[in-house]
Amino acid sequence: MTSLPTRLRRRLRRRLRRRSTRSNAGERQPGQALVEFALGLPVMLLIMAGTLDIGQVFIDYVELRNACREGVSYAARNPTDYVAIENRVFDHSPKMNDGNTDVDVEYPDGVVFDPEEADGMTIAVRGTRVVTPIMTAFLQSYFGIGDFTLEAVATAEVLK
């Protein structure tokens, strides 16, 4: 009777011979990795640039929303100082002063502001910002997507 290690050695030899005689269908050709890299790189770069664009749009929206909140907080205490309200919004972030942001101070429809009757009146600060993505040329030519317009509104009750 043969010992167990000898039997295992024979089985391993047979399996190794079978594997070495199989066809080379699973093997890679020289240069295949380079071709795969060349085909995959542009797709990965588009995904990465798109992710950066989405993140930038989100950051711009958060900054615009926070700037409107800052402006309406000031407007609740000083409702007739329009220039200072807009300056509060623009001073909140350096990005707001690039010419792509508009600020409007709004009172309820048909109401003329009277400081004596301001109790319970609401004031709104509306900010609008145009965002240009990094990939604008690509998006515009292939998908018809251009600039994004972001809008944020903050309201508060006028304080006496």
Residue frames relative to the residue before (quaternion, step in Angstrom):
aa qw qx qy qz dx dy dz
M 1.0000 0.0000 0.0000 0.0000 0.00 0.00 0.00
T 0.4049 -0.7235 0.5088 0.2318 3.54 -0.95 0.91
S 0.4996 -0.6511 0.4766 0.3152 3.51 -1.11 0.64
L 0.6681 -0.5400 0.3543 0.3697 3.53 -1.23 0.53
P 0.6587 0.4996 -0.3474 0.4425 3.66 0.81 -0.74
T 0.6365 0.5182 -0.3422 0.4574 3.63 0.99 -0.71
R 0.6379 0.5269 -0.3166 0.4639 3.55 0.96 -0.83
L 0.6595 0.5021 -0.3031 0.4703 3.59 0.94 -0.86
R 0.6256 0.5386 -0.3385 0.4517 3.59 1.02 -0.79
R 0.6581 0.5109 -0.3158 0.4541 3.60 0.93 -0.86
R 0.6524 0.5128 -0.3194 0.4576 3.59 0.93 -0.85
L 0.6535 0.5134 -0.3111 0.4610 3.55 0.95 -0.87
R 0.6378 0.5201 -0.3316 0.4612 3.60 0.96 -0.81
R 0.6529 0.5127 -0.3214 0.4556 3.59 0.92 -0.87
R 0.6699 0.4955 -0.3045 0.4616 3.57 0.88 -0.89
L 0.6483 0.5101 -0.3224 0.4643 3.58 0.95 -0.78
R 0.6410 0.5118 -0.3293 0.4677 3.61 0.99 -0.75
R 0.6453 0.5179 -0.3272 0.4565 3.58 0.97 -0.82
R 0.6697 0.4982 -0.3050 0.4586 3.59 0.90 -0.84
S 0.6840 0.4896 -0.3044 0.4470 3.59 0.90 -0.76
T 0.6866 0.4661 -0.2964 0.4727 3.61 1.13 -0.44
R 0.4860 0.6591 -0.4453 0.3622 3.63 1.23 -0.08
S 0.6061 -0.5626 0.4117 0.3830 3.57 -1.27 0.39
N 0.5166 -0.6524 0.4733 0.2890 3.56 -1.28 0.37
A 0.2306 0.8153 -0.5049 0.1649 3.61 1.10 0.59
G 0.7117 0.4579 -0.2659 0.4616 3.62 1.01 -0.67
E 0.5679 0.6098 -0.3935 0.3883 3.60 1.19 -0.20
R 0.4433 -0.6868 0.5117 0.2645 3.54 -1.17 0.61
Q 0.4372 -0.6727 0.5359 0.2631 3.51 -1.21 0.60
P 0.5816 -0.5695 0.4268 0.3940 3.63 -1.11 0.51
G 0.7915 0.2870 -0.2316 0.4874 3.60 -0.92 0.92
Q 0.4665 0.6928 -0.4475 0.3195 3.60 1.21 -0.15
A 0.6386 0.5302 -0.3292 0.4502 3.59 0.97 -0.79
L 0.6431 0.5235 -0.3232 0.4560 3.58 1.01 -0.79
V 0.6522 0.5022 -0.3108 0.4752 3.59 0.97 -0.82
E 0.6483 0.5079 -0.3175 0.4699 3.60 0.95 -0.83
F 0.6391 0.5183 -0.3155 0.4726 3.56 1.02 -0.80
A 0.6685 0.5045 -0.2989 0.4573 3.59 0.91 -0.90
L 0.6833 0.4628 -0.2897 0.4848 3.60 1.05 -0.65
G 0.7229 0.4622 -0.2472 0.4501 3.59 0.99 -0.76
L 0.5724 0.6364 -0.3766 0.3543 3.59 1.10 -0.64
P 0.6806 0.4729 -0.3321 0.4503 3.68 0.74 -0.82
V 0.6324 0.5226 -0.3388 0.4606 3.59 1.00 -0.73
M 0.6702 0.4901 -0.3047 0.4666 3.58 0.90 -0.86
L 0.6446 0.5129 -0.3265 0.4635 3.61 1.02 -0.74
L 0.6346 0.5166 -0.3317 0.4694 3.61 1.02 -0.73
I 0.6440 0.5102 -0.3215 0.4709 3.58 0.96 -0.82
M 0.6733 0.4964 -0.2971 0.4604 3.57 0.92 -0.89
A 0.6662 0.4828 -0.3097 0.4766 3.62 0.92 -0.84
G 0.6316 0.5278 -0.3319 0.4609 3.60 1.04 -0.71
T 0.6325 0.5221 -0.3230 0.4722 3.55 1.05 -0.76
L 0.6440 0.5102 -0.3185 0.4727 3.58 1.00 -0.80
D 0.6463 0.5209 -0.3215 0.4556 3.59 0.97 -0.81
I 0.6566 0.5013 -0.3144 0.4677 3.58 0.88 -0.89
G 0.6518 0.5128 -0.3090 0.4655 3.58 0.97 -0.82
Q 0.6601 0.5058 -0.3093 0.4612 3.58 0.98 -0.82
V 0.6352 0.5132 -0.3291 0.4742 3.60 0.99 -0.78
F 0.6507 0.5135 -0.3161 0.4615 3.59 0.96 -0.82
I 0.6553 0.5039 -0.3111 0.4689 3.60 0.92 -0.88
D 0.6524 0.5106 -0.3178 0.4611 3.60 0.95 -0.84
Y 0.6466 0.5107 -0.3277 0.4623 3.59 0.99 -0.76
V 0.6518 0.5084 -0.3221 0.4615 3.60 0.92 -0.85
E 0.6567 0.5004 -0.3152 0.4680 3.60 0.97 -0.82
L 0.6463 0.5142 -0.3188 0.4650 3.59 0.99 -0.80
R 0.6524 0.5128 -0.3110 0.4634 3.58 0.94 -0.88
N 0.6779 0.4835 -0.2945 0.4689 3.59 0.91 -0.89
A 0.6317 0.5229 -0.3331 0.4654 3.60 1.06 -0.72
C 0.6396 0.5073 -0.3260 0.4768 3.61 1.02 -0.75
R 0.6325 0.5197 -0.3322 0.4685 3.59 1.01 -0.73
E 0.6341 0.5180 -0.3251 0.4732 3.57 1.02 -0.80
G 0.6688 0.5078 -0.2952 0.4558 3.58 0.97 -0.89
V 0.6921 0.4576 -0.2936 0.4748 3.60 0.90 -0.83
S 0.5779 0.5615 -0.3823 0.4523 3.58 1.13 -0.48
Y 0.6674 0.4661 -0.2907 0.5027 3.57 1.01 -0.80
A 0.6540 0.5349 -0.3098 0.4362 3.59 0.99 -0.87
A 0.5998 0.5658 -0.3676 0.4300 3.61 1.07 -0.56
R 0.7191 0.4125 -0.2393 0.5055 3.58 1.13 -0.61
N 0.7853 0.1602 -0.0592 0.5951 3.59 1.16 -0.72
P 0.0511 -0.8826 0.4659 0.0358 3.60 0.54 1.12
T 0.7072 0.4581 -0.2792 0.4604 3.62 1.12 -0.38
D 0.5942 0.5774 -0.3587 0.4300 3.60 1.24 -0.13
Y 0.1297 -0.8585 0.4927 0.0585 3.59 0.49 1.24
V 0.6556 0.5212 -0.3167 0.4452 3.57 0.93 -0.88
A 0.6770 0.4804 -0.2945 0.4735 3.58 0.91 -0.85
I 0.6047 0.5423 -0.3610 0.4581 3.61 1.08 -0.66
E 0.6737 0.4796 -0.2952 0.4785 3.59 0.89 -0.92
N 0.6401 0.5269 -0.3277 0.4531 3.58 0.99 -0.78
R 0.6022 0.5510 -0.3543 0.4564 3.60 1.08 -0.69
V 0.6572 0.4996 -0.3088 0.4724 3.57 0.96 -0.87
F 0.7108 0.4595 -0.2715 0.4581 3.58 0.82 -0.97
D 0.6763 0.4972 -0.2969 0.4553 3.60 1.07 -0.66
H 0.5037 0.6750 -0.4209 0.3368 3.59 1.22 -0.32
S 0.8048 0.0199 0.0269 0.5926 3.58 1.00 -0.79
P 0.5285 -0.6388 0.4492 0.3329 3.61 -0.97 0.74
K 0.6029 0.5804 -0.3559 0.4160 3.61 1.13 -0.57
M 0.6090 0.5914 -0.3543 0.3923 3.59 1.12 -0.55
N 0.6845 0.5064 -0.2805 0.4431 3.62 1.17 -0.47
D 0.4793 0.7044 -0.4233 0.3080 3.62 1.18 0.27
G 0.6074 -0.5918 0.3450 0.4023 3.61 1.24 0.15
N 0.6350 0.5360 -0.3340 0.4448 3.62 1.24 -0.06
T 0.6654 0.4907 -0.2911 0.4814 3.59 1.28 0.06
D 0.0987 -0.7686 0.6304 0.0465 3.57 -1.01 0.90
V 0.1391 -0.7839 0.6025 0.0556 3.56 -1.07 0.79
D 0.0477 -0.7794 0.6246 0.0091 3.57 -0.99 0.91
V 0.2266 -0.7313 0.6279 0.1401 3.56 -1.08 0.81
E 0.0583 -0.8335 0.5485 -0.0316 3.59 -0.63 1.14
Y 0.1936 -0.7270 0.6484 0.1165 3.51 -1.19 0.78
P 0.6618 -0.4758 0.3560 0.4571 3.63 -1.17 0.24
D 0.6424 -0.5625 0.3667 0.3693 3.57 -1.12 0.72
G 0.8523 0.1821 -0.1421 0.4693 3.53 -1.01 0.90
V 0.5947 0.5647 -0.3746 0.4326 3.58 1.21 0.10
V 0.2091 -0.7285 0.6396 0.1284 3.54 -0.92 0.95
F 0.4242 -0.7407 0.4582 0.2480 3.54 -0.64 1.10
D 0.0068 -0.7589 0.6500 -0.0395 3.50 -0.91 1.06
P 0.4296 -0.7401 0.4491 0.2569 3.61 -0.48 1.13
E 0.6342 0.5415 -0.3373 0.4367 3.60 1.12 -0.58
E 0.7629 0.3125 -0.1686 0.5404 3.58 1.13 -0.63
A 0.3341 0.7872 -0.4613 0.2362 3.56 1.10 0.61
D 0.4526 0.7130 -0.4449 0.2982 3.58 1.24 -0.18
G 0.8372 0.1555 -0.1449 0.5039 3.60 -0.67 1.10
M 0.5224 0.6291 -0.4243 0.3890 3.61 1.22 -0.08
T 0.2693 -0.7582 0.5685 0.1717 3.57 -1.04 0.74
I 0.1702 -0.7466 0.6369 0.0888 3.49 -1.25 0.64
A 0.1553 -0.7935 0.5848 0.0652 3.56 -1.04 0.79
V 0.1567 -0.7395 0.6461 0.1055 3.53 -1.15 0.72
R 0.1026 -0.7990 0.5925 0.0059 3.54 -0.65 1.21
G 0.0908 -0.7920 0.6032 0.0234 3.54 -0.83 1.05
T 0.0758 -0.7777 0.6237 0.0194 3.56 -0.99 0.89
R 0.0126 -0.8083 0.5867 -0.0467 3.56 -0.84 1.01
V 0.2645 -0.7416 0.5984 0.1482 3.56 -1.01 0.90
V 0.1221 -0.7970 0.5911 0.0218 3.56 -0.74 1.14
T 0.1807 -0.7724 0.6022 0.0908 3.57 -0.89 0.98
P 0.3492 -0.7597 0.5075 0.2081 3.62 -0.54 1.12
I 0.6353 -0.5258 0.4134 0.3859 3.55 -1.29 0.41
M 0.7605 0.3822 -0.1832 0.4918 3.55 0.94 -0.93
T 0.1653 0.8409 -0.5061 0.0968 3.61 1.10 0.57
A 0.6682 0.5083 -0.3213 0.4381 3.61 0.81 -0.93
F 0.6763 0.4854 -0.2964 0.4681 3.57 0.91 -0.89
L 0.6833 0.4909 -0.2892 0.4567 3.57 0.85 -0.96
Q 0.6602 0.5159 -0.3077 0.4510 3.57 0.99 -0.85
S 0.7190 0.4599 -0.2723 0.4443 3.60 0.82 -0.93
Y 0.7770 0.3585 -0.1988 0.4777 3.62 0.93 -0.74
F 0.8196 0.2382 -0.1000 0.5115 3.59 0.96 -0.79
G 0.4567 -0.7031 0.4426 0.3182 3.61 1.22 -0.15
I 0.5014 0.6336 -0.4304 0.4024 3.59 1.22 0.40
G 0.0822 -0.8133 0.5758 0.0189 3.58 -0.80 1.00
D 0.8237 -0.1261 0.1399 0.5349 3.54 -0.86 -1.03
F 0.3242 -0.7114 0.5908 0.1994 3.55 -1.29 0.55
T 0.2037 -0.7513 0.6123 0.1384 3.56 -1.09 0.71
L 0.1544 -0.7880 0.5940 0.0488 3.53 -0.68 1.18
E 0.0539 -0.7964 0.6021 0.0182 3.56 -1.08 0.72
A 0.0023 0.7796 -0.6259 0.0206 3.54 -0.99 0.88
V 0.1072 -0.7829 0.6120 0.0314 3.54 -1.05 0.84
A 0.0361 -0.7694 0.6376 0.0166 3.55 -0.97 0.87
T 0.1062 -0.7964 0.5939 0.0406 3.59 -0.95 0.90
A 0.0074 0.7809 -0.6245 0.0122 3.51 -1.23 0.56
E 0.4822 -0.6317 0.5183 0.3159 3.53 -1.26 0.41
V 0.4766 -0.6710 0.4909 0.2857 3.55 -0.96 0.94
L 0.2827 -0.7620 0.5653 0.1411 3.54 -0.90 1.03
K 0.4071 -0.7053 0.5241 0.2492 3.56 -1.10 0.68
